[in-house]
Amino acid sequence: MDQPSNADWLARSQAAVWHPCTQMQHHAQTASPGHLPLVPIARGSGAWLYDFDGKRYLDGISSWWTNLFGHANPRINAALRDQLETLEHVMLAGFTHQPVVELSERLSALTGGALGHAFYASDGASATEIALKMSFHYWRNIGRPEKAEFLCLQGSYHGETVGALAVTDVAIFKDAYAPLVRAATVIPSPDFRQAEAGESPADVARRAAAALEAHLEQHGDNIAALIVEPLVQGAAGMAMYDPEYLRLARTLCDRFEVHLICDEIAVGCGRTGTFFAHEQAGIRPDLMCLSKGISGGYLPLSIVLCSDTIYNAFLDDSVARAFLHSHSYTGNPLACRAALATLDIFRSDDVLTVNRKKAQKMASALAPLADHPQVKHLRQRGMIAAFDVATDNPHFSRQFYRAALENEALIRPIGNTVYLMPPYIVSDDEIAHLSNAINAALGESLAGTPGKSA
């Protein structure tokens, strides 16, 4: 019997599956310049994905920023097989188990014990909502219910559920559902692409922090928390900023009694060069959100870590003062075991040190792009590299994506921002392959389109 081909799975998927963050019409209009190809994947191995017709694609974006140590990683696979034979799931309300205890302890240790309590969910948006609810409920529990508003950065992205949309400032995600959302106040971003003549990235950070201070001086009594993506704002087009902003924000949050929430969902787990991005500022948040890479890209898992101060405010005989949030698969043993295996790899392979060398290889491979007349703001933070493309072509991102696939690479721009966020196991030859694919895709997607200054 013949094995199903790409065409077989394409037809079945288009008939039955509604894909996320996707205009499904773009998959159907194969002759359109805005066509978005649907790629059936049969298997993964290392940094590569393989379709049913045998074509391969180097996963340059870690499958939406989740995969750290390659697909079908043998060490994570072995840990999951072992866990399957022991305990697949038990409710975490009134029960506990070894993987969730060990994971909580190890994450606390990674914060030096500053964030000693772990609350579990399944995805990043849920983690955002948990952190917001914890902050809101904390202030109510200590008798300050007026502190009920939130601050987020311009261009911020923290998820697409209704609560998370309140602190997401990306129009395409929030505008359609605005009537459902209790929106936060948006304050200036320290994105160093906004530098004025003569300004350094640290100057931009200080200017944004001054705006935060001015807002807190007027409204601090009503602000529960500021939420930030430390150092890199992902969906804003990999907007990068100087750690000085986090240092100043931490000081201001302390001064005005406002929680600082660090959303490390995309930038944590070594992506920026340190295990947590906020460490580069020498600070700790009051609440921290983790997801994506924490399970190695294997299973849905998210975690909110909080300080003793916040945790202790919920201890009481009254259930109404308890933290009221749950879902059926909270603290799933399989997901926790995948996360433990991921942390084991960090420790045994000295991943952060190795990544610094790989980041240098990425920088060298991409450096020639700085001379391209339509490439702007070539930038990098650890294992995240990005650049903006000056073009009037409204279909640039989809055409670049298609061209990259033809060159055996999964590289999916955010608007006019092309970025790389590969798995940490990527080799020097694979980095060169990604660089070659970017150059080829850039040439093909810009052919015949006018550029404009950024």
Backbone torsions as a table, in degrees:
resi	resn	phi	psi	omega
1	MET	NA	132.9	-179.2
2	ASP	-66.7	141.9	175.3
3	GLN	-74.2	143.2	177.1
4	PRO	-58.5	142.2	-179.7
5	SER	-99.7	177.2	173.7
6	ASN	-53.6	-45.0	-176.5
7	ALA	-60.6	-38.6	179.1
8	ASP	-62.4	-48.4	-177.1
9	TRP	-71.6	-31.2	176.1
10	LEU	-61.1	-48.7	-178.1
11	ALA	-61.1	-44.9	-178.3
12	ARG	-67.9	-40.0	-179.1
13	SER	-67.2	-44.5	-179.1
14	GLN	-63.9	-27.0	179.6
15	ALA	-81.2	-26.5	-168.3
16	ALA	-122.3	-22.2	-171.0
17	VAL	-109.6	131.6	174.2
18	TRP	-101.8	111.1	-171.2
19	HIS	-84.6	150.5	-174.5
20	PRO	-77.0	149.4	176.6
21	CYS	47.6	45.0	-171.9
22	THR	-139.8	132.3	166.1
23	GLN	-83.5	105.6	-172.0
24	MET	-60.2	-24.5	178.1
25	GLN	-62.2	-29.9	-179.6
26	HIS	-66.4	-25.0	176.5
27	HIS	-76.5	-26.8	-175.0
28	ALA	-85.9	-31.7	-173.7
29	GLN	-85.8	76.3	-173.4
30	THR	-66.3	-22.4	-179.1
31	ALA	-91.0	-5.4	-176.3
32	SER	-80.3	145.9	175.3
33	PRO	-64.3	-20.4	178.4
34	GLY	-95.2	13.0	-179.7
35	HIS	-58.2	136.4	178.0
36	LEU	-115.6	109.8	-175.7
37	PRO	-68.1	141.4	173.6
38	LEU	-98.1	123.1	-171.8
39	VAL	-111.4	110.8	176.8
40	PRO	-75.4	129.1	-178.9
41	ILE	-109.5	127.0	-179.3
42	ALA	-89.9	-38.1	-177.6
43	ARG	-162.2	167.0	175.0
44	GLY	-130.6	149.3	177.7
45	SER	-152.9	118.9	-177.4
46	GLY	62.0	-132.0	-179.0
47	ALA	-87.0	5.2	-172.2
48	TRP	-111.6	147.5	170.4
49	LEU	-115.7	145.6	-176.4
50	TYR	-127.3	134.2	178.3
51	ASP	-90.6	-178.5	-173.6
52	PHE	-76.9	-11.8	176.4
53	ASP	-98.9	5.4	175.2
54	GLY	92.3	-0.2	178.0
55	LYS	-79.3	147.2	-178.3
56	ARG	-116.9	158.2	-178.6
57	TYR	-140.1	125.6	176.3
58	LEU	-76.7	122.6	-172.1
59	ASP	-78.4	84.3	-175.7
60	GLY	-77.0	-7.1	179.8
61	ILE	-124.0	18.3	175.3
62	SER	52.1	38.1	178.7
63	SER	49.0	65.5	-177.3
64	TRP	63.5	41.9	166.3
65	TRP	74.1	19.1	-174.4
66	THR	-102.6	-37.8	-168.1
67	ASN	-81.8	121.3	-177.6
68	LEU	-99.1	-43.5	-169.8
69	PHE	-121.9	30.5	174.4
70	GLY	89.7	158.4	178.8
71	HIS	-77.9	143.1	-179.1
72	ALA	55.1	44.5	179.6
73	ASN	-63.2	124.6	-173.5
74	PRO	-62.9	-32.7	-178.4
75	ARG	-74.2	-40.6	176.8
76	ILE	-69.2	-39.6	176.7
77	ASN	-56.8	-45.1	-177.7
78	ALA	-64.0	-40.2	179.4
79	ALA	-64.0	-39.7	-179.6
80	LEU	-70.2	-39.4	176.8
81	ARG	-60.2	-43.2	179.1
82	ASP	-62.6	-43.0	-179.0
83	GLN	-66.2	-35.4	179.4
84	LEU	-59.3	-31.0	-179.0
85	GLU	-82.7	-5.7	-174.3
86	THR	-112.7	-57.4	-178.1
87	LEU	-160.1	119.3	179.8
88	GLU	-89.1	-34.8	178.8
89	HIS	-169.3	147.3	168.2
90	VAL	-150.1	145.6	179.2
91	MET	-61.0	142.6	-177.2
92	LEU	-92.9	-7.0	174.5
93	ALA	-81.4	107.6	179.7
94	GLY	86.7	-3.9	178.1
95	PHE	-130.9	164.0	173.6
96	THR	-148.0	173.6	-179.3
97	HIS	-157.1	165.6	-173.1
98	GLN	-59.5	-49.6	-176.9
99	PRO	-60.1	-39.7	-177.6
100	VAL	-71.5	-34.5	177.7
101	VAL	-67.8	-48.4	-177.7
102	GLU	-64.4	-40.0	179.1
103	LEU	-64.6	-43.7	179.2
104	SER	-60.5	-42.7	179.9
105	GLU	-65.0	-41.4	-177.5
106	ARG	-71.1	-36.2	176.5
107	LEU	-67.4	-41.1	175.9
108	SER	-58.8	-43.8	180.0
109	ALA	-61.5	-35.0	178.7
110	LEU	-67.0	-18.5	175.3
111	THR	-99.3	11.3	-176.7
112	GLY	66.9	22.7	-178.7
113	GLY	80.3	-0.8	-178.5
114	ALA	-66.6	-33.3	179.0
115	LEU	-118.3	90.2	-166.6
116	GLY	-99.5	5.8	-175.9
117	HIS	-131.9	127.1	-175.0
118	ALA	-112.4	128.3	174.9
119	PHE	-115.2	135.5	-168.0
120	TYR	-110.0	146.6	173.0
121	ALA	-149.3	-159.8	-171.2
122	SER	-113.6	-22.8	-172.1
123	ASP	-150.9	167.5	-174.8
124	GLY	-63.0	-43.2	-179.9
125	ALA	-60.8	-39.0	176.8
126	SER	-62.7	-40.3	178.0
127	ALA	-61.4	-41.7	176.6
128	THR	-58.3	-48.3	-178.2
129	GLU	-63.7	-38.1	178.1
130	ILE	-61.4	-46.4	-179.0
131	ALA	-62.6	-42.7	178.8
132	LEU	-63.8	-44.0	-179.9
133	LYS	-66.0	-38.8	177.9
134	MET	-60.9	-44.9	180.0
135	SER	-63.9	-49.9	179.4
136	PHE	-56.4	-47.5	-175.9
137	HIS	-71.1	-33.2	176.1
138	TYR	-57.6	-50.9	-176.8
139	TRP	-63.4	-36.4	177.0
140	ARG	-66.0	-42.3	-178.2
141	ASN	-64.1	-30.9	-179.1
142	ILE	-94.4	10.7	174.0
143	GLY	86.5	23.6	178.2
144	ARG	-127.8	62.4	-175.4
145	PRO	-67.2	-14.3	178.7
146	GLU	-67.6	-20.3	178.3
147	LYS	-84.3	87.2	-170.5
148	ALA	-134.5	7.1	-177.7
149	GLU	-109.1	160.5	-177.1
150	PHE	-127.4	153.4	176.2
151	LEU	-117.6	142.2	173.3
152	CYS	-140.9	163.9	-177.5
153	LEU	-85.2	150.6	173.0
154	GLN	-55.6	130.1	-179.5
155	GLY	80.4	7.6	-176.8
156	SER	-68.5	151.9	174.2
157	TYR	-137.3	123.0	-179.3
158	HIS	-133.7	14.5	177.8
159	GLY	125.4	171.6	-170.4
160	GLU	-122.7	4.9	169.8
161	THR	-73.6	166.4	-171.1
162	VAL	-59.9	-42.3	178.8
163	GLY	-67.5	-42.2	-179.3
164	ALA	-68.4	-31.0	177.6
165	LEU	-62.7	-22.2	178.4
166	ALA	-61.0	-28.8	-179.0
167	VAL	-116.7	22.8	175.5
168	THR	-109.0	125.3	-176.5
169	ASP	-116.7	50.0	173.5
170	VAL	-119.4	113.6	-166.3
171	ALA	-54.2	-43.9	-174.8
172	ILE	-62.3	-26.9	179.8
173	PHE	-85.2	-35.9	-169.7
174	LYS	-99.9	-28.2	-169.7
175	ASP	-63.8	-39.9	-176.4
176	ALA	-62.7	-27.8	-174.3
177	TYR	-114.3	16.6	-176.2
178	ALA	-52.1	-39.9	-179.8
179	PRO	-62.9	-18.3	-179.4
180	LEU	-90.4	-10.2	-165.9
181	VAL	-106.8	137.3	169.7
182	ARG	-93.7	92.8	-167.0
183	ALA	-71.3	144.1	173.1
184	ALA	-80.0	170.8	173.3
185	THR	-85.6	131.2	-179.2
186	VAL	-95.6	128.3	179.5
187	ILE	-116.2	162.2	-174.8
188	PRO	-58.4	143.1	176.9
189	SER	-85.8	148.0	174.0
190	PRO	-85.6	14.8	178.3
191	ASP	-45.8	118.3	-173.4
192	PHE	-75.1	-4.3	171.2
193	ARG	-68.5	-15.1	-179.7
194	GLN	-90.4	12.5	-178.2
195	ALA	-61.1	135.5	172.7
196	GLU	-85.9	170.2	-176.4
197	ALA	-53.2	126.5	176.8
198	GLY	84.8	-3.3	-178.9
199	GLU	-86.7	140.1	172.0
200	SER	-90.9	166.7	173.9
201	PRO	-55.2	-37.5	178.3
202	ALA	-66.1	-34.6	176.6
203	ASP	-63.8	-42.7	178.3
204	VAL	-61.9	-41.1	178.8
205	ALA	-61.3	-43.9	-179.8
206	ARG	-66.8	-36.3	178.4
207	ARG	-65.6	-42.0	178.0
208	ALA	-66.8	-38.4	178.8
209	ALA	-65.8	-34.2	176.7
210	ALA	-63.5	-36.9	176.6
211	ALA	-66.8	-39.4	175.7
212	LEU	-61.2	-44.8	179.9
213	GLU	-61.4	-43.2	-179.8
214	ALA	-61.9	-39.3	179.6
215	HIS	-68.4	-42.4	-178.8
216	LEU	-67.5	-32.3	177.6
217	GLU	-61.7	-33.6	-179.0
218	GLN	-90.5	-33.0	-169.6
219	HIS	-126.8	6.8	-174.4
220	GLY	-55.8	-31.8	-178.7
221	ASP	-65.0	-18.5	-178.5
222	ASN	-108.5	1.5	-175.3
223	ILE	-95.9	125.9	176.1
224	ALA	-84.2	-45.8	-173.6
225	ALA	-158.3	153.1	166.9
226	LEU	-107.4	129.5	177.3
227	ILE	-113.1	133.7	-178.5
228	VAL	-136.7	152.7	165.2
229	GLU	-93.9	109.8	-173.6
230	PRO	-65.0	124.2	171.2
231	LEU	73.4	-33.2	-178.8
232	VAL	-138.6	120.4	174.9
233	GLN	-94.5	104.2	-168.2
234	GLY	-62.1	-64.2	-173.8
235	ALA	-71.1	-11.5	174.7
236	ALA	-76.9	3.6	-178.3
237	GLY	97.2	41.0	-179.2
238	MET	50.8	50.7	175.9
239	ALA	-70.4	121.3	-176.2
240	MET	-109.4	149.4	-179.7
241	TYR	-147.1	165.0	-175.2
242	ASP	-75.5	142.2	178.2
243	PRO	-58.6	-17.8	179.0
244	GLU	-55.4	-32.8	179.5
245	TYR	-62.5	-42.8	-179.8
246	LEU	-65.0	-38.9	177.9
247	ARG	-61.6	-46.2	-179.1
248	LEU	-69.5	-38.7	178.8
249	ALA	-63.5	-40.8	177.8
250	ARG	-60.2	-45.1	179.4
251	THR	-62.2	-43.3	-178.7
252	LEU	-68.3	-39.7	178.4
253	CYS	-63.0	-39.4	176.1
254	ASP	-64.0	-44.1	-176.7
255	ARG	-63.7	-39.4	-175.4
256	PHE	-102.0	10.6	179.5
257	GLU	52.8	62.0	179.0
258	VAL	-127.6	135.6	177.2
259	HIS	-70.8	141.4	171.3
260	LEU	-104.8	117.8	177.8
261	ILE	-104.2	121.2	174.7
262	CYS	-100.0	116.0	175.4
263	ASP	-87.1	96.1	-179.0
264	GLU	-99.2	21.1	-175.4
265	ILE	-58.4	-47.1	-179.4
266	ALA	-94.5	-32.7	-170.7
267	VAL	-97.5	-8.4	178.3
268	GLY	-78.9	-175.1	177.8
269	CYS	58.5	40.4	170.8
270	GLY	88.2	-1.1	-174.4
271	ARG	-60.7	-36.3	-173.4
272	THR	-98.5	0.8	179.1
273	GLY	116.2	-23.4	170.9
274	THR	-118.9	161.3	-175.5
275	PHE	-60.3	-47.0	170.3
276	PHE	-108.3	136.3	-177.9
277	ALA	-61.7	-36.1	-175.7
278	HIS	-65.7	-17.3	178.9
279	GLU	-61.2	-26.6	-178.9
280	GLN	-69.5	-13.7	174.9
281	ALA	-98.7	-3.2	-179.3
282	GLY	68.6	30.7	-178.4
283	ILE	-126.3	168.0	169.0
284	ARG	-126.6	140.4	174.4
285	PRO	-81.0	173.8	172.4
286	ASP	-83.8	-31.8	179.0
287	LEU	-138.6	141.8	179.5
288	MET	-135.6	134.8	179.0
289	CYS	-104.7	132.9	176.3
290	LEU	-127.7	147.2	171.8
291	SER	-168.8	-146.9	178.5
292	LYS	44.1	-100.5	-171.6
293	GLY	-69.9	-11.8	-174.1
294	ILE	-61.8	-27.9	176.3
295	SER	-99.5	15.2	-178.8
296	GLY	74.4	5.8	-176.1
297	GLY	88.8	15.3	-174.1
298	TYR	-93.8	-49.9	-170.9
299	LEU	-137.6	150.8	178.1
300	PRO	-61.3	125.6	179.3
301	LEU	-161.6	133.9	170.3
302	SER	-141.5	155.8	-173.5
303	ILE	-142.3	140.1	168.9
304	VAL	-115.2	123.1	176.2
305	LEU	-101.6	137.6	-178.6
306	CYS	-135.3	164.8	-179.3
307	SER	-79.2	164.2	175.2
308	ASP	-58.7	-39.6	-177.2
309	THR	-58.1	-46.2	179.9
310	ILE	-68.1	-46.8	-178.7
311	TYR	-57.8	-45.6	-175.2
312	ASN	-65.0	-24.8	-179.5
313	ALA	-70.0	-12.2	-179.2
314	PHE	-99.8	-1.9	-177.7
315	LEU	-83.1	118.7	-175.6
316	ASP	-171.2	160.3	175.2
317	ASP	-69.8	-23.4	-177.0
318	SER	-81.2	127.1	176.1
319	VAL	-64.7	-29.6	-180.0
320	ALA	-63.1	-23.6	177.8
321	ARG	-92.3	-3.0	174.6
322	ALA	-75.8	162.3	176.7
323	PHE	-78.7	122.4	-169.8
324	LEU	-103.6	87.2	177.8
325	HIS	-159.4	139.9	178.2
326	SER	-165.6	162.5	163.0
327	HIS	-152.4	164.5	-167.5
328	SER	-60.3	-35.5	-173.8
329	TYR	-101.9	21.3	177.9
330	THR	-52.4	129.1	176.4
331	GLY	63.3	34.4	-178.0
332	ASN	-53.4	129.2	-176.1
333	PRO	-59.7	-37.4	179.5
334	LEU	-64.8	-45.4	179.5
335	ALA	-64.3	-41.8	178.9
336	CYS	-64.2	-37.5	179.2
337	ARG	-67.4	-37.9	175.1
338	ALA	-61.2	-40.2	178.9
339	ALA	-66.2	-40.1	177.4
340	LEU	-63.4	-40.8	177.2
341	ALA	-64.2	-36.6	176.8
342	THR	-62.7	-46.4	178.2
343	LEU	-64.3	-34.1	176.7
344	ASP	-61.1	-41.0	179.5
345	ILE	-65.5	-42.2	176.0
346	PHE	-53.8	-45.1	-174.9
347	ARG	-73.6	-46.6	-174.4
348	SER	-73.4	-30.1	-175.5
349	ASP	-101.9	5.5	-178.7
350	ASP	47.1	52.8	-169.1
351	VAL	-60.0	-40.7	-176.6
352	LEU	-63.4	-38.0	177.2
353	THR	-67.4	-44.3	178.9
354	VAL	-62.7	-40.1	-179.1
355	ASN	-62.5	-33.5	179.5
356	ARG	-62.0	-37.5	176.9
357	LYS	-70.3	-39.5	179.1
358	LYS	-67.5	-35.3	177.2
359	ALA	-62.2	-37.1	176.8
360	GLN	-65.7	-38.6	176.6
361	LYS	-63.0	-41.9	177.6
362	MET	-61.9	-44.2	-179.0
363	ALA	-61.1	-42.8	179.7
364	SER	-65.9	-40.6	-178.2
365	ALA	-66.2	-34.3	-176.6
366	LEU	-92.3	-12.7	-173.7
367	ALA	-52.9	-40.3	-179.9
368	PRO	-59.5	-21.5	179.7
369	LEU	-62.8	-23.4	-178.7
370	ALA	-60.7	-23.3	-179.6
371	ASP	-88.6	-5.0	179.9
372	HIS	-71.3	131.3	-174.5
373	PRO	-64.5	-20.7	-179.4
374	GLN	-106.8	5.2	176.1
375	VAL	-94.7	128.1	-179.0
376	LYS	-126.0	146.5	171.1
377	HIS	56.0	49.3	171.8
378	LEU	-61.1	126.3	-171.2
379	ARG	-150.1	161.7	-178.3
380	GLN	-157.0	143.1	171.2
381	ARG	-138.2	104.0	-178.0
382	GLY	62.7	-125.7	-177.6
383	MET	-93.1	22.0	174.3
384	ILE	-118.2	120.0	176.9
385	ALA	-124.9	146.1	-176.1
386	ALA	-155.3	159.5	169.6
387	PHE	-153.9	156.5	178.4
388	ASP	-101.9	149.0	-178.9
389	VAL	-116.8	123.7	178.5
390	ALA	-84.5	105.3	-179.2
391	THR	-154.8	147.9	175.3
392	ASP	-90.7	-2.0	-175.8
393	ASN	-69.5	113.2	-177.8
394	PRO	-69.1	-15.5	-178.9
395	HIS	-104.2	15.6	-173.1
396	PHE	-54.6	-49.2	-172.4
397	SER	-62.1	-41.9	-178.6
398	ARG	-72.3	-36.7	178.3
399	GLN	-68.7	-38.2	176.4
400	PHE	-63.4	-45.0	-179.7
401	TYR	-58.1	-46.1	179.1
402	ARG	-62.4	-43.5	-178.5
403	ALA	-65.5	-38.0	177.9
404	ALA	-64.4	-41.3	177.5
405	LEU	-60.8	-40.8	177.6
406	GLU	-62.7	-25.4	178.1
407	ASN	-99.3	23.9	173.4
408	GLU	61.3	45.3	176.7
409	ALA	-145.7	137.8	172.8
410	LEU	-94.9	101.5	178.6
411	ILE	-137.7	109.1	-171.6
412	ARG	-117.7	103.7	-175.7
413	PRO	-62.8	156.9	169.3
414	ILE	-102.4	101.8	-173.8
415	GLY	60.7	-124.6	179.6
416	ASN	-96.7	14.1	177.6
417	THR	-101.6	119.7	174.5
418	VAL	-96.5	133.7	-178.9
419	TYR	-141.1	158.7	172.2
420	LEU	-121.0	136.1	173.3
421	MET	-148.0	69.0	-171.6
422	PRO	-78.0	165.5	172.3
423	PRO	-60.7	152.6	-176.0
424	TYR	-70.0	-14.1	179.3
425	ILE	-85.7	2.5	-177.1
426	VAL	-58.9	135.7	-177.9
427	SER	-91.2	170.8	177.1
428	ASP	-60.7	-41.4	178.5
429	ASP	-64.5	-36.3	179.5
430	GLU	-72.3	-33.7	173.4
431	ILE	-62.5	-42.8	177.2
432	ALA	-62.8	-39.4	177.6
433	HIS	-60.7	-44.0	178.9
434	LEU	-63.1	-41.8	178.5
435	SER	-62.4	-43.5	178.5
436	ASN	-64.1	-40.1	179.4
437	ALA	-64.7	-39.6	178.5
438	ILE	-62.5	-46.4	-179.4
439	ASN	-62.4	-42.1	179.3
440	ALA	-66.3	-45.9	-178.7
441	ALA	-65.9	-36.5	178.6
442	LEU	-63.7	-45.1	179.3
443	GLY	-62.7	-43.4	-178.2
444	GLU	-68.9	-39.7	-176.2
445	SER	-77.8	-22.0	178.5
446	LEU	-94.2	-8.1	-176.2
447	ALA	-58.4	120.1	176.9
448	GLY	79.2	9.6	179.3
449	THR	-112.1	138.5	-178.5
450	PRO	-74.7	143.6	174.6
451	GLY	-95.5	165.7	175.3
452	LYS	-148.4	155.3	-177.7
453	SER	-69.9	146.1	-179.9
454	ALA	-82.4	NA	NA
